[in-house]
Amino acid sequence: MGIDYTKRPKAQPTPPPAQGYPAQPAQGYPAQPQQQPPAAPVSLSKVTLTKSAPSVSLTKQGSATGQIRVNLNWTSGAKGGLFRRSSGVDLDLACLWEFSNGDKGIVQALGNSFQAPYEGRPIIYLDGDDRSGSNTGGENMYIDLSASAMIRRILIFAYIYEGTPNWASANGVVTLFPANGPEIEVRLDEHDQGAISCAIATIENRGGELVVNREVRYIHGSQSKVDEAYGWGLNWRAGRK
């Protein structure tokens, strides 16, 4: 005798649940899922590195490809502050770099060192020098991550070429814009008013994995002191723009 699937056994009435306990499903019927409150939305557009969460893996989030743009920007604030557009203060973006073949150097406007070449190919380059702070787009550096195997480490930093240090008035922020994945933000939210330079972030190749690490370390001195703090070992001489 065949089974008629159009007929279902008559469910027995279910007694009301005891107070404080959930109802059980009636025999032959699936339990009804309990409604959960909606989860808070998660932003995938930006990762902010902090003291408590200082690192992010470009490789693990799928961002270790293409070209990454590093942007330095600052605001003048309501009262203008040190970095007001008319002040003439020159805040520069730079990086120390080291490649897997042992080559090392600096990318900066000073001395017209705008590129870091690897066998004649520019892996890192600075797009210009905003001497007045009038460029609302700030200063930008580009790193070719398709050459990640050639990169050992990169230290991104900023220094004040002219003017009296007052980082608290700048509201400085460095943002990394990968070709894929969320942007990565490092805010200069700790201040040392006597420092000329600020080491902002490192990009390191850790066994094939590219990792960005927040530094925000203020240094009393210019490029040679940044070198000394991180053990780069370059030879330094006076330079001009």
N, C-alpha and C positions, 0 to 999 in steps of 0.2 A: 504494500500500500504506500503510495507516495505521500510526501509531506507537503501540505499547503502552507507556503510561506506568507500568504496574505492574512493568515489568522494568527494572532498572538495570544498566548495564555492570559487569561484575565488576572490582572494584578490584584493582590489582596490589599486592602486598605492599610496604610502604614500609620502606626500610632504616632502622635506628635512626639518630638524628641524631648528627652529630659532636659531640664533647664541647665544651661551651661555646656551642653554637648551638641555637636553638629548632627543633623539628620543623616541616616544611612540610606543609600539608594534602595528603592523597592526591588524585589527579586525580578530579574528579567529586564531591568532598565539601567542604562548607564548613569553614573553619578553626574550631576550637573556641576561644571567647574565653578569654583568660587571666583567672583570678580575681584581683581587686584587693582589697587590704585594705579593710575598711569605713572610710568617711570619718568623721572626728570630728564629732559632732553640733554644729550651729551654733545658738546661742540667738537667737531672734527676738523675745524678750520684753523685752530691755533693751539700750540703747546707752549706754555710759559714755564721756563726753567726757574726754580726757586732754590733757596738753601736746603729745604727739606726734600725737594725733587730736582736735583741738579743736572741730571743726565737724560739723554734720549738717544736711541739707536736709529740712525738714518737707515741702516740696512734692514732692521726688523720692521720698520713702518713703510718700507718700499720706497724710500726717498733717496737712495744712494745711486741715482742715475741722473743723466742729463747735467744741466748747469744749475748751480745754486747761487742765488743772489744774496749778498750780505749788505744790508742797508743800515746806516747810522743816521739817526735823526734826533733832533732836540727841539724843544719849544722855548719860547721867550718868557711865558708866564704873563700875568696881568700887569706886573710892574716892570716888565722888560727883563730884569735880571742880568746876569753876566752875559748871556748869549743872545741878548736882544739883537735884532737884525742890523741895527745901526752902530753896534758897539765895536765892530771891526775885529772881534775875537775870532781866532782861527782854530777850530776843532777838527782834527784830522783822523780819518780811519786808516788803519794799517794792519799788517799781519807779518809775523815771523813764520817762515815755512821751512820744512825739511822733507826732502824726497827720499825714496827708498834706495837710491843710488848713493846717498850720502851728501848730495848737494843741499845747501841751505842758504837762506838769505832773507831779505825783507822786501815787502811790497808797500810803497808809500809814495806820496807826492814829493817829499823831500828828496832831492838828488835825482828826480825824474825816474825813480825806480817803480814804474807802473806795472811791470809784468814779472812773473816767475816762470821762466821757460824750462821745459824738460826736453832735451835733445831738439831744441829749436821750436818746440810747440808750447805756446802760452797756456799753462795750466791755471794760473791765477792772474787776474789783471784788475786794476783800479780804473774806473771810467773817467776820473777827473778829480779836480781839487776845488771844493767850494770854500774859498777863502773868506767870504763875508758872512756866510750863513744865510744868504738870500735865496738859495735854492731850496724850495719847499720839499723837494724830493730827497734832500740830504746827500750823502755820499754813498756810492755803491761799489762793491767789489764782487767779482764773479769767479767762481771756482768750478772747473770742469770735473764733475764726479765720474765721468766715463773713464777718467784716468785715475780712479781711486787706488788701484794697485801701486801707482807711483807715489802716492801720498803717504808719508809716515806720520807727520803731525803738522798742524797749523794753529798758531795762536793769534786770535783776532783781538786787537786792542785799539784804543783811541788815546790821543795825546793833544795837549793844548800847545800849539805852535806859538801863539801870541796871546797875551792877556793874563790876568790874575786868576788862578784856579778858584772856581766856585761851582762845584759839581751839583750842589743841591738846587741851584737855580736853573739847571739845564733840563731836568726831566728827560735825560738821555735814554734812548732805547735802541738796541740793535735787534733787527729782525732778519732771520734767515728764511728765504723763500725758495724751497726746493721745487724742482720741475714737477714732482709728484708728492702728494701727501700734505699734511698740515704745515703751516708756517711755524717757525720756532722763535719765540720772543725771549730776550734777556733784557731786563730793565736795570738801569744803573741806579738802584734804589738804596744803596749804601754810600756814604759820602765821607771823604777825607779831604778837607778843604785845602790842605797844603800839598796835595799830590798833583803832579803834572800829567801822569799817565794812568790809565785804567786798563788792566788786562780783563777782557770781557768774556771770552769763551775759547775753548779749544775744540778742534776737530782732529780726532786721532784714529788711526787705523790699528785696530786691536785684532790681529789675526784674521784680517779680511773683513772685519765688521767696522763700519764707520760710526763713531760715537761722538756726539756733541756734548760738551760738559761746560756748565756755567762756572765762571771764575769770579768776576766782579771784585777784582783785587786792585786796590789803588797803590800806586808806586811813586815814591818821592824821587823823581828823576825822569829822564827821557828814555829814548830807545835802548841805550846801553844798559840802563838799570832794569828795563823789562827783560832784556837778554839775560842779565845776571840772575834775575829772580827765577828764570825758567831754564837756565843752563844751556843756552843755545850755542854760545862759544864763537860769536862773530867778532871780527876786528872792526873797530869803530873809528871814524874820523869826522870832523866837523863838516856839515853840509848846509846847502841853502836851496831854496826853491827857485 
